[in-house]
Structures are given as C-alpha cells and as structure tokens.
Amino acid sequence: MFRKKSTDEGSNFWIAYADLMAGLLFVFILLIGAIVSKSIILKSDLHEKEDRLSKMSTALQNKELTLDELTQTLQKSHALLSEKDKFLALNKKDIEKKKQLLVKKDKTLEQNSKTLALKKEEIKKLYQMLLDANTQKDMLSKKVIVVQNLLNENNNTLQHEKAALQKTLKEYKGEVIVLSNQLTSTNDTVKNRDEKLLKLLNALDEKQTKYDSLIEKLQSQKAKIKSLTGIKLKVVAALKEELGSKIDIDKKTGSLKLASNILFDKGSSVLKEESKTELKRSFEEYIGALVTNSKIKPHLERIIIEGHTDSDGGYLYNLNLSQKRAFEVMNFLLTLDFAKEYNIKPLLIASGRAYLDVINVDGVEDKEASRRIEIKFRLKNEDAMHEIERVLDAE
C-alpha cells in the first residue's frame, strides 16, 4: 500500500525546499545588514555637516554683533551732529534778535536779514545798503561784520567736522558693505549646503522606503517559513484529534509513553505475556493514526521506539538494557498483522537511551517514571525546520 520511492521523493523535495528557504533568508539578512550600515554612514555624515553649519551660524552671529556695534557708533555720531546743530540754532537765534533791531530801522533790512545766515553775498549787499542809507548805521554794520565773521568761523568749523564725520561715515559704510557682501556670500554658501542637505535627506528617505519594503517582504517570507516550522504542532494537534481520549500522548511532542514495569520484569528485556495485548492495542491505535490520517501521513518520516532506564547502575549496563527492550518491543510489533498490512517496517527504528533522559519532578528524579518505553515519530526535514525556527527567533 505504501512505497518507499514516493517517500524518498517527498523527502528530497522538502530538503530542497528547506535549503532554498534558508538561502533566501541568508540573502535577506545580508541585504538588511548592508542597508543598516549605509544608513549609519549617512547619519554620521549628516551629523558632521550639521556641526559645520552650527559653526558657520556662530560666525554669522559674531558678525551681526559687530554690525550692531558699528550701528551704535553711527548713532552716537548722529547724536554729536544733532548737538552741534542745536548749538548753531542757538547762534542763529542771537543773529535773529540782532536782525530784528535792524528791521525796526528799515523794512529792506528786515527782508534781507532772514537770508543773512545762509548766504555771504546777501549779507555783504545788506552791509552796502546800510552804508549808503545812513552813516549812523556804521556801528550796526560793524556788529553785522563781527557776527558774519563769527558765523564764518562757525561754518568753517562745522564744515571741517562734517567732512571728518562724512569721512568716518564713508569708512563705516565701506566696512558695512564689505561685511554685507561677506554675509551675502555666507548666506549663499549656507543655502547651497541646505540644498545639498535636502538632497541627502530625500535620498535617505528613498533608501528608508526601500528598507521598509525589504523589511515588509522579509516579514512576509518569515511568516511563510514560520508556517512551515509549525508543521510539528499541526501534526500533534491532528494526532490528538484522531486519538481523542482513547490514548494519552505527550501534549508537546505527541509521543506515546509506556511504563517499563508493565512491559518487563526488573532487569529483564523479555516482554511479559500479559502486557502484549495492551501493547498491541496501543500500538495499533497510535501508529494507525499516524499512517492513515491525511494531515499526518505526508509529513511522517520515521517511527522511533526508545528504551529508557533510571540512573541506578552503570551507563553501559543501562544502555544495553534499554536497547534490548526497544528491540524487543519493535520485534513484537513487526509480528502483528497490522504492521504487515501497512508496511510499517521501513519506518521503524529502535534506540536505547539509558538514563540520558530521566524524568525529574521538582528537581528530583522520578525513577519509576524514568523506566519507560517511548514510541514517537519524526517528521521530514524536522532538523532543518528546527534550525530555521531557531534563526528566525534569534532577533
């Protein structure tokens, strides 16, 4: 009913499939490592450029402080000019008073007195008119001359000071223009670097998007591989469903445990006659579920009969005893019509474990439970699936 050839072909298929999945996983891990390394390098470059921009910003702030100081100096100069203008205004008021005296003498003098402080030629004309009009005005004209001289001196002084201030102002303006040009150049440089930084950030965003896409694909592949590594759980669940309450099996591994004291006398590897009926029933129920259930059969590779002892006695003695007991059980099972009907022989393996897998309860060995026969199954590519699951979980 079962052929070994189909089993080997299925096994080769699943081995090739597991190798393919492992190779894909390795390639994805390499890709992720390369992307993470590149991202770290880009972030380091960005930090360096940000430091440079910070230094340039500090330099600009220092230049702005210098400009503020120059502005304050200019404001002080303007204040000095304002004070001198006030001084000149006071002098003009005195002249205006004197002009008012002249206005009383002659309306012509009143009209010309308004322009006396502005133009020298007009003052001279006014002086000539006063000489021609009345000789009594000589004293007044002398006073006007004196006032004119004072005004000239003040004008000369004011012109010299204005010239000096204008020269200083021109120098400051030149410095301001130079600083403004430097600031403009610096702003252009900052703008260019901002543009480069923006390009780098856009490139980083694109790589981040690609990285997220790769992660999404990896998660999808991981889910698929996880579904493969969950075959063992699915098989155990199907076995429990098939057996129901007829036979009690291990909840995690799905193995069938039989106490040695029921099957064998102490130190003996000969099956008790009274235990063969129960062993036959358990075997047919358990193995029958494995080889006939459509959810289990495609994944089944081996049926293993393991002998276990407690820790009393030497290792080699217990190993020999456990091996003989496992062989004895296998030989009995192969004599059953059920084993011949379903060609169980190619699937069976007998193995002695001595006391390597004793059962502990609260840290103390349960010797009676440790002396047992276990019938368990092995799935195709089980080692590969365990290794893939271990790699996936090692995040």
BELCOR-V636693 format. One record per pair of residues at least 6 apart in sequence whose ideal C-beta (glycine too) atoms are under 7 Angstrom apart, sorted by the first residue. I is the first residue (numbers start at 1). J is the second residue. Records with the same first field share a line. If there is no record, write none. Layout:
I = J  J
This chain:
1 = 342  343
2 = 342  343
4 = 346
10 = 298  380
11 = 301  380
14 = 380  381
15 = 381  384
18 = 381  384  385  388
21 = 225  388
22 = 388
24 = 221
25 = 391
28 = 218  221
31 = 214
32 = 214
35 = 211  214
38 = 207
39 = 207
42 = 200  204
46 = 200
49 = 193  197
53 = 190  193
56 = 186  190
60 = 183  186
63 = 179  183
66 = 179
67 = 176  179
70 = 172  175  176
74 = 169  172
77 = 165  168  169
81 = 165
84 = 158  161
88 = 154  158
91 = 154
92 = 117
95 = 116  117  147
98 = 143  147
99 = 113  116
102 = 109  113  140
103 = 109  110  113
105 = 137
106 = 133
108 = 129
109 = 126  130
112 = 122  126
115 = 122
116 = 122  123  126
117 = 151
123 = 144  148
127 = 141  144  145
130 = 137  140  141
131 = 141
222 = 392
225 = 388  392
226 = 392
228 = 385
229 = 385  388  389
231 = 299  379  385
232 = 379  382
234 = 295
235 = 254  296  299  379
236 = 254
238 = 293  295  296
239 = 249  254  289  296
240 = 249
242 = 289  293
243 = 249  285  289
246 = 285
247 = 256  282  285  286
249 = 255  256
250 = 257
253 = 376
254 = 377
255 = 374  375  376
256 = 282  286  374  375
257 = 372  374
258 = 279  282  372  373
259 = 372
260 = 325  371  372  373
261 = 368  371
262 = 275
263 = 271  272  275  279  373
264 = 270  271  272  325
265 = 272
269 = 321  324  325  328
270 = 328
271 = 328  332
276 = 332
279 = 332
280 = 336
283 = 333
284 = 338
286 = 375
287 = 303  344
290 = 296  300  303  377
291 = 297  342
299 = 379  380
300 = 377  379
301 = 378  379  380
302 = 347  349  377  378
303 = 344  347  348  375  377
304 = 349  351  376  378
305 = 326  329  330  348  350  373  375
306 = 326  351  353  374  376
307 = 322  323  325  326  352  353  373
308 = 322  353  357  370  371  372  374
309 = 318  321  322  354  355  370  371
310 = 355  358  365  367  370  371
311 = 355  358  365
315 = 354
318 = 354  355
319 = 352  354
322 = 352  353  354
323 = 352
325 = 373
326 = 350  351  352  373
327 = 350
329 = 373
330 = 348  350
333 = 339
334 = 345
339 = 345
355 = 370
358 = 365  370
359 = 366  369  370
360 = 366
